Amino acid sequence: MDEEQDFAYAVSEKALRHIAETAGREVPGVVAIRSRSVSVVGGIVRVHLAVRARYGGDLHHLALAVQQRAAAVIEEMAEPEGLDISVTIEDLAFPPAE
């Protein structure tokens, strides 16, 4: 196949979900992450992530970091035409009582 030749490929919603979840877990302060929804319409990828965060951290900064990390990895791996990632802090993990 000629490298200059055009070809089409698709990245499944399942694969995009795994990419976003894995990238989000890399952010310090994230205990768990799961996607609420992933859709691709007209080349635009929309992802909603639900985060369980450690209690005591800056939740605003954490949500932004998850959003930025997931966006960077999806853009690098899938090169979507557009990207919309929303993040919800769904739950907090408290340290064990002493």
N, C-alpha and C positions, 0 to 999 in steps of 0.2 A: 504494500500500500504506500502510495506516495505521501510524504509528510505534508505536502501542500494541499492534498485532497480534503475536501470538506466531508465530515461525517457527523452523525447525530448520536448523542448518547443521553441517557437520563439517569438521575440519581433518585432512588426511591424515597418516599416519605419516611419509611422505616430507617433507611441509612442516614438520612438527614437528622432524624430524631436521635439516633445513636451518636452522631457527630456532636450535636448540640449538648446532649447530656454529658458526654465524656469531657468535652471542653469546659463545661460549667463546673464539673467536679474538681477541676484543677485549681480553682480559685480558693485561696486560703479563707477559712471561715465557713465554707460550705460543708455540711454534714452529708446531705443527700440532695439529689436533683432528679427530677423527672419531667418529661414533657407532658403538657396538658393537651397540646394539639400541634400538629404540623400539617401544613398544606402548601401545595405548589399550584399556583394559578397564573397562567400566562408568563411563566418564567420567574414570577415573584414568589419567594419562599417566605412563609409566615410561620413563626415558631413562638409558642407560649411555654415558658419554663416555670415550674413550681419548685421552689428552693426550701430546704430545711437548713437553717443557719444556726451557728453557735450563738448562744445567748451572750450579750455583752458587747457585741461588735457594732460597727456603724453599718446599719442595714441599707441605707441609701447607697453608700460606697460599694457594699457587697453586691447589690443588685446591678449597679452600673458595671462593675468588674465582670460579673457573669455575662451580662449582655455583650460587652465588648469582646470578651474571650470567645464566646460562642460565635459571634459575627465574624471575627478574624479567621477562625478555623473553617467555618462554612464557606467563606469567600475564597480561602486558599484551596480547599479541597473540591468544591463543587462549582465555583464561579457562577453564582446565580445572576440573573439580570437585575434583580432587586431583592432586598432583604429587609424583613421587619421582625424584630425579636422583642418580645415583651417578657418581663420577669415579675413573678409574684413571690414574695417571702410568705410561704404557706405555713411554716411551723418553725419553732425554735427548739434547740437541744440544750437542755440545762446540764450543768456539770453535776456529777454525783454528789449527794449530800455526804458530809463527813461525819 
